[in-house]
């Protein structure tokens, strides 16, 4: 049986940088309040008419392909994680396929929010293990800023979320080579409404109306306290699950890359695992929470900074809307 290995990583974020002071001009907040609660000092928001989920993912994918030394024509399949596609229908995978000139290869879109990239990675891993595909492009990309409630009422979430795209090229290698060791996926739908956006929902008598728009249901709703309490528990569980599945101790981790939801969550996990700063990678400070894009963007930045070396044991973990949570353990 083949194993799958990350061959190349890439990312793209919009040029428009939004600082905490910029947000303070839109709503009742300030730099200190945001940093204390989230760790974020700045984030990137898209420029209408310039950035799209497709264009951002194309840029990230081209970087990943170049670093992998792989041509777009060599990719067999696309797995695209996003909850903010450019179109309601179709998904973004086919739009990226078209932009990259990838012929008629299959493209699969998944909607697992903050856990989306690891879910996508797991799906791609299974396709490669079965021998169905040899090289897969896995993407996480989001434009969240256009759906945020930038009033005082929505500040708790609008200061967190941001835009960007990350991509990896996953390739088949021999089973004795470094690569993905295991992935672990979970969900608990009873908490779906703790972090969600209810409209436009298909079960409404009228899918879009002025009444629905005025209701604010098109904006993200988040129970921050509930999300935090569940996240810190599930993060720990799924990281330990990955380590135990591979008979490894937490001390074996060379770098933990958690989903960039909140710096406080990442620091709590780091403390509980007893990992030193050099073994945890965070970039939420300047990137914000880009949902499905956080982990591939962080992977790309960590690789650029020399924080990832060949043979390193890398742990990826995420928690988000659904609730869903997931982890992946791999040798670089």
Secondary structure, DSSP 8 states (H G I E B T S, - for coil): --EEEEEEEEEE--S-EEEHHHHHTTSS--HHHHHHHH--SEEE---TTT--HHHHHHHHHHHHHHHHT--GGG--EEEEE-SS-SSSSS-HHHHHHHHTT-TT-EEEEE--GGGHHHHHHHHHHHHHHTTS-SEEEEEEEE--GGG---SGGGHHHHTTB--EEEEEEEEEE-TTSS-EEEEEEEE-GGGGGGEE---S-TTSSSSS-HHHHHHTTTS-EE-HHHHHHHHHHHHHHHHHHHHHHTT--GGG-SEEEE--S-HHHHHHHHHHHT--GGGB---HHHH-B-GGGHHHHHHHHHHHTT---TT-EEEEEEEETTTEEEEEEEE-
